[in-house]
Amino acid sequence: MARLLKIFYCALFFFSVTCVFSEVIFKEEFADGDWEKRWVVSEWKQKEGTAGKWSVSAGNFYGDSKRDKGLKTSEDARFYAITAEFPNGPWSNDGKDLIVQFSVKHEQKIDCGGGYLKL
């Protein structure tokens, strides 16, 4: 038991050190009403009339309705594409790991589709 406790504390220490030396490059919480100034909706599929409209919502299930907001696809069976610039301009991760985290909640019953991230 003491050995497991030592392993746990070592892992916790290394995790803490990693967090201290980490740098957040981009974070979006959609906490204000200005998200449309930071994000650019693609014109892809608009001419065909198959582009969907984006909205911001916490969705149907959440922990905190104000803090858990995100982009929402508001129409079924549509195409969606959106982009945002990194706020501090170009950056480099030469010699460093790049960790990307994003969440997708598929709340509607869909036959096909998915969430994709392109860097």
C-alpha positions in Angstrom: 0.0 0.0 0.0 2.8 2.4 0.8 4.4 1.7 -2.6 1.1 2.6 -4.4 0.9 5.8 -2.3 4.4 6.8 -3.3 3.6 6.1 -7.0 0.5 8.2 -6.7 2.3 11.2 -5.1 5.1 11.0 -7.7 2.5 11.0 -10.5 0.7 13.9 -8.9 4.0 15.8 -8.6 4.9 15.4 -12.3 1.4 16.3 -13.4 1.5 19.5 -11.3 4.9 20.4 -12.7 3.6 19.8 -16.3 0.6 22.1 -15.6 2.9 24.9 -14.2 5.0 24.9 -17.4 2.1 24.7 -19.8 0.9 27.6 -21.9 -2.6 28.0 -23.1 -2.5 29.2 -26.7 -6.2 29.4 -27.5 -9.3 29.2 -25.2 -12.9 30.0 -26.0 -15.6 29.9 -23.4 -18.3 31.9 -25.3 -19.0 33.8 -22.1 -19.8 37.1 -23.8 -21.9 38.0 -26.8 -19.0 38.9 -29.0 -18.2 35.4 -30.3 -19.2 36.4 -33.8 -16.5 39.0 -33.9 -13.8 36.4 -33.1 -15.2 33.5 -35.3 -15.7 33.6 -39.0 -18.4 31.5 -40.6 -17.4 29.8 -43.8 -19.3 30.6 -47.0 -18.8 27.0 -48.1 -22.2 25.4 -49.1 -24.1 28.7 -48.8 -24.7 29.0 -52.5 -26.2 25.6 -52.6 -28.4 26.5 -49.6 -27.1 23.6 -47.5 -25.1 25.6 -45.0 -26.4 25.6 -41.5 -26.6 28.4 -39.0 -24.4 28.5 -35.8 -25.7 29.5 -32.4 -24.2 29.5 -28.9 -25.8 27.3 -26.2 -25.1 25.1 -23.2 -27.2 22.5 -24.9 -29.7 20.2 -23.3 -27.5 18.9 -20.5 -24.8 20.9 -18.7 -23.3 21.5 -15.3 -23.6 25.3 -15.4 -25.7 27.0 -18.1 -23.5 30.1 -18.2 -20.0 28.4 -18.1 -20.8 25.4 -20.3 -21.7 27.3 -23.5 -20.3 26.3 -26.9 -21.1 26.5 -30.6 -24.2 24.7 -31.6 -25.3 23.5 -35.0 -28.9 24.7 -35.1 -30.3 22.8 -38.1 -30.2 19.1 -38.9 -28.7 17.7 -42.1 -26.7 20.8 -42.9 -23.0 21.6 -43.5 -21.0 23.6 -41.0 -17.6 25.2 -41.1 -16.2 27.9 -38.8 -12.8 29.3 -38.0 -11.1 31.5 -35.5 -7.6 33.0 -35.4 -5.2 32.5 -32.6 -5.4 35.6 -30.5 -1.7 36.2 -30.1 -0.8 35.8 -33.7 1.5 33.0 -35.1 3.2 30.7 -32.6 5.5 27.7 -32.8 5.7 24.5 -30.8 9.1 23.5 -32.0 10.6 21.2 -29.4 7.4 21.1 -27.4 4.3 18.8 -27.5 1.1 20.3 -28.8 -2.0 19.1 -26.9 -5.4 19.9 -28.4 -8.6 19.5 -26.5 -12.1 20.0 -27.7 -15.5 18.6 -26.7 -18.5 17.6 -28.9 -21.9 16.8 -27.6 -24.1 15.0 -30.1 -27.5 15.7 -28.6 -29.7 15.0 -31.6 -30.4 11.6 -33.1 -28.5 11.6 -36.3 -27.9 8.8 -38.8 -24.5 10.0 -39.9 -22.2 12.9 -39.2 -19.6 13.9 -36.7 -17.4 16.6 -35.3 -14.0 17.3 -36.8 -11.1 19.6 -35.9 -8.6 20.8 -38.5 -5.5 22.7 -37.5 
